[in-house]
């Protein structure tokens, strides 16, 4: 059996066993009992060229025969792209999700990170990372772990602080109605 065919079958087997379906080059090398060497990376590039695998971001691949679930795919890609840094969903994405702004970012995920700022375009949408210099200790009360989506999220207050801090448009924040008693 060819190396490529074995890899395709292993990714399908992993997906069927509960893997999310987005594989790093290291994951794929491990499936073939290899190291992610420059030669192996070239092999992956060739596999992506002939459509056996699809490169969705730098160093991340999917098998189109067993694609990832669409729910939470941007969050999963983001966590793999910035796996060495603390990240959390914030800014417009989180404020829209909780109803604090009326705009709904379509196919766009805004995240704060202790790593580099930047945008990553994927077939699933755009992931925007915005750097924060805040320490993890100072974020302790401003973020929480969302078990369902397996990602940290900003509280409403923290997302608004982040929005102001990075100089984004704060006029889109919906005014809360005054209590009339």
C-alpha positions as CSV (number, residue, x, y, z in Angstrom):
1,X,0.0,0.0,0.0
2,X,1.3,3.5,-0.8
3,X,2.4,5.9,1.8
4,X,-0.3,8.4,0.7
5,X,-3.1,5.8,0.7
6,X,-2.1,4.7,4.2
7,X,-2.1,8.3,5.4
8,X,-5.6,8.9,3.9
9,X,-6.9,5.7,5.6
10,X,-5.4,6.7,8.9
11,X,-6.9,10.2,8.9
12,X,-10.4,8.7,8.1
13,X,-9.8,6.1,11.0
14,X,-8.8,8.9,13.4
15,X,-11.8,11.1,12.4
16,X,-14.2,8.1,12.9
17,X,-12.6,7.5,16.3
18,X,-13.3,11.1,17.5
19,X,-10.5,13.2,16.2
20,X,-11.7,16.7,15.2
21,X,-10.4,16.2,11.6
22,X,-7.8,19.0,11.5
23,X,-4.3,17.5,11.5
24,X,-0.9,19.0,12.1
25,X,2.1,17.9,10.1
26,X,3.3,16.2,13.3
27,X,0.0,14.3,13.6
28,X,0.3,13.1,10.1
29,X,3.9,12.1,10.5
30,X,3.1,10.2,13.6
31,X,0.4,8.2,11.7
32,X,3.1,7.0,9.4
33,X,5.7,6.5,12.1
34,X,7.9,9.2,10.7
35,X,9.3,12.5,11.8
36,X,8.0,15.8,10.4
37,X,11.2,16.3,8.4
38,X,11.6,18.7,5.4
39,X,11.1,15.6,3.2
40,X,7.9,14.7,4.9
41,X,6.7,18.4,4.6
42,X,7.4,18.1,0.8
43,X,5.4,14.9,0.7
44,X,2.4,16.7,2.4
45,X,2.7,19.6,-0.1
46,X,2.5,17.1,-3.0
47,X,-0.5,15.4,-1.3
48,X,-2.2,18.8,-1.1
49,X,-1.4,19.5,-4.7
50,X,-3.1,16.3,-5.9
51,X,-6.1,17.0,-3.6
52,X,-5.6,13.9,-1.4
53,X,-5.2,16.3,1.5
54,X,-6.1,19.9,1.8
55,X,-3.9,22.5,3.5
56,X,-6.2,24.8,5.5
57,X,-3.5,26.9,7.1
58,X,0.2,26.8,7.6
59,X,1.0,23.3,8.9
60,X,-2.6,22.2,9.1
61,X,-4.4,19.7,6.9
62,X,-7.8,18.1,6.4
63,X,-8.9,15.0,4.5
64,X,-11.8,16.0,2.4
65,X,-13.1,12.4,2.6
66,X,-13.6,12.9,6.3
67,X,-13.8,16.7,6.8
68,X,-14.1,18.3,10.3
69,X,-17.4,19.4,11.6
70,X,-18.2,23.0,10.7
71,X,-19.2,23.9,14.2
72,X,-16.1,25.2,16.0
73,X,-13.7,24.7,13.1
74,X,-12.3,28.2,13.2
75,X,-11.7,28.0,17.0
76,X,-9.9,24.7,16.5
77,X,-7.8,26.0,13.7
78,X,-7.0,29.1,15.9
79,X,-6.0,27.0,18.8
80,X,-3.6,24.9,16.6
81,X,-2.1,28.0,15.0
82,X,-1.4,29.6,18.4
83,X,-0.9,26.5,20.5
84,X,2.1,28.0,22.3
85,X,0.2,31.1,23.3
86,X,-2.9,31.9,25.4
87,X,-5.8,32.8,23.2
88,X,-9.4,33.7,23.9
89,X,-12.5,34.7,21.8
90,X,-13.2,38.4,22.3
91,X,-13.9,41.6,20.5
92,X,-16.7,41.6,17.8
93,X,-17.1,37.8,17.7
94,X,-17.8,37.4,21.4
95,X,-19.9,40.6,21.7
96,X,-22.0,39.5,18.8
97,X,-22.4,36.0,20.3
98,X,-23.8,37.3,23.5
99,X,-26.0,39.9,21.8
100,X,-24.1,43.1,22.9
101,X,-23.8,44.2,19.3
102,X,-26.2,43.7,16.5
103,X,-23.6,43.0,13.8
104,X,-22.9,39.3,13.2
105,X,-19.4,38.5,11.9
106,X,-19.9,36.0,9.1
107,X,-17.0,33.5,8.7
108,X,-14.8,35.7,10.9
109,X,-13.4,34.9,14.3
110,X,-11.7,37.7,16.4
111,X,-9.4,36.5,19.2
112,X,-7.0,38.0,21.6
113,X,-3.6,36.4,22.0
114,X,-0.4,36.7,24.0
115,X,1.3,35.8,20.6
116,X,1.6,37.7,17.4
117,X,-1.2,39.7,15.8
118,X,-2.3,38.7,12.3
119,X,-5.0,37.4,10.1
120,X,-5.2,33.8,8.7
121,X,-7.5,33.2,5.8
122,X,-8.9,29.6,5.6
123,X,-11.6,28.0,3.6
124,X,-13.8,28.2,6.7
125,X,-13.3,31.9,7.3
126,X,-10.8,34.4,8.6
127,X,-9.2,34.2,12.0
128,X,-8.0,37.5,13.4
129,X,-5.5,37.5,16.2
130,X,-5.0,40.7,18.2
131,X,-2.0,40.8,20.6
132,X,-2.5,41.7,24.2
133,X,0.3,42.5,26.7
134,X,-2.0,41.7,29.6
135,X,-0.7,39.1,32.0
136,X,-2.7,35.9,32.4
137,X,-3.2,36.8,36.1
138,X,-4.9,40.1,35.1
139,X,-7.2,38.2,32.8
140,X,-8.3,35.7,35.4
141,X,-11.7,37.2,36.1
142,X,-12.2,38.3,32.5
143,X,-12.2,35.0,30.7
144,X,-13.8,31.6,31.1
145,X,-13.5,28.2,29.5
146,X,-16.4,27.2,27.3
147,X,-16.6,23.4,27.6
148,X,-18.9,23.1,24.5
149,X,-16.6,24.9,22.1
150,X,-13.4,24.0,23.9
151,X,-12.1,27.5,23.9
152,X,-11.6,30.4,26.3
153,X,-14.0,33.3,25.9
154,X,-14.0,36.8,27.2
155,X,-16.8,37.9,29.5
156,X,-18.9,40.8,28.2
157,X,-17.0,43.2,30.3
158,X,-13.6,41.9,29.1
159,X,-14.7,41.9,25.5
160,X,-15.7,45.6,25.8
161,X,-12.4,46.5,27.5
162,X,-10.5,44.7,24.7
163,X,-12.6,46.5,22.1
164,X,-11.8,49.9,23.6
165,X,-8.1,49.0,24.3
166,X,-7.4,48.1,20.6
167,X,-9.2,51.1,19.3
168,X,-12.2,49.5,17.6
169,X,-15.6,51.0,16.9
170,X,-17.4,51.1,20.3
171,X,-20.5,52.8,18.8
172,X,-21.9,49.4,17.7
173,X,-22.3,48.3,21.3
174,X,-26.0,48.0,22.0
175,X,-27.3,50.2,24.8
176,X,-28.9,48.3,27.6
177,X,-32.4,49.5,28.4
178,X,-32.9,51.3,31.7
179,X,-34.9,49.5,34.3
180,X,-38.3,51.1,34.6
181,X,-40.0,50.3,37.9
